[in-house]
Amino acid sequence: MIRILNGRSGLGALRAHWQALEAAAPSLFQRYDLALAWWRAFGAGRELAVIEAENGRGRALLPLYRDGERLRVLGSGAFDRLDMLLEGEPPVADIAQGMRRIGCASLEVAATSADGPLARCLAALDSRLTQEDFSAMPLLHTGRWSAADLRAAHPRSAYRHRRLLGRGGRVRALRDYDEARALLAAAFRLKRANLQATGQEDLFADGCHERWLALLARRHLGGLLRLEILSIDGRFAAAVLYFAEPDCWHLYFTVYEPRFAKESPGTVLLWDVLERAAAQAVPRVNFLTGEQWYKLRWHDDRLPLVRLRAGLDRAERTAVACP
């Protein structure tokens, strides 16, 4: 059985099917509510192309959208691990038939696991598949450490944290949505200014990331989504946004005020989160992708990610909507 959701709207029709597979989702960010908020923030002018496939051995949901002649997975540009949602064995032939019906020339997956179900599925197809190393997600298994042991293993980080808080630094979690929304706006202004100053591509210029996180904050602030600030002498110094699952905290972004750069407020605030994760016996902290020095200093494990590109054979485009 194959069903394809085409069009610019209609994710609600997939909710029950999607949520039934959420337990097997490879990434927090492929939860239905997070993906729906992503589509509302990033989906303007784009079309969905979601494939559902099921046979006697397994069922899968592959949440795609069209980007010109390419297919991409929902969450591209904001999520760090993308894959299909799967129960049982991948229905390879049905997924291949679904992609042919959609009628795009290629599929590109920016960041996925080399041994994940989508990579295995594409490898089984005659799809002119190429695979490149993309990055790695550094992990810290905080459940293996007591807070005291973590401080002993990283004395400089612990000392910098203790010194700054002893000199008037204060860490506070935001609970009010309006305050969180204003802080997100200020944080993204700082991010845009910093990226432009260093001549890098500004990933945040279109405001989609800010809109996505604002949508999530309205529903999840103080629960799944945590937004915390460090102030020094009553002035904003740094902010961190992370997602707190019971078994893993995902550090999504940190931003700091350049006037306090000598105090390393961003790393001090991150260290505050790590100490609390260890104290609460949270099993893991996921730093998400990137090779920043502080992640490599603190991590004790890495999850490699790859980029996939697959050429697709095309049938005549078919518009088949999920009921």
Summary of the structure (lengths in Angstrom):
residues: 323
radius of gyration: 21.1
end to end distance: 13.3
largest distance: 67.2
contacts: 1030
relative contact order: 0.18
helix: 40%
strand: 30%
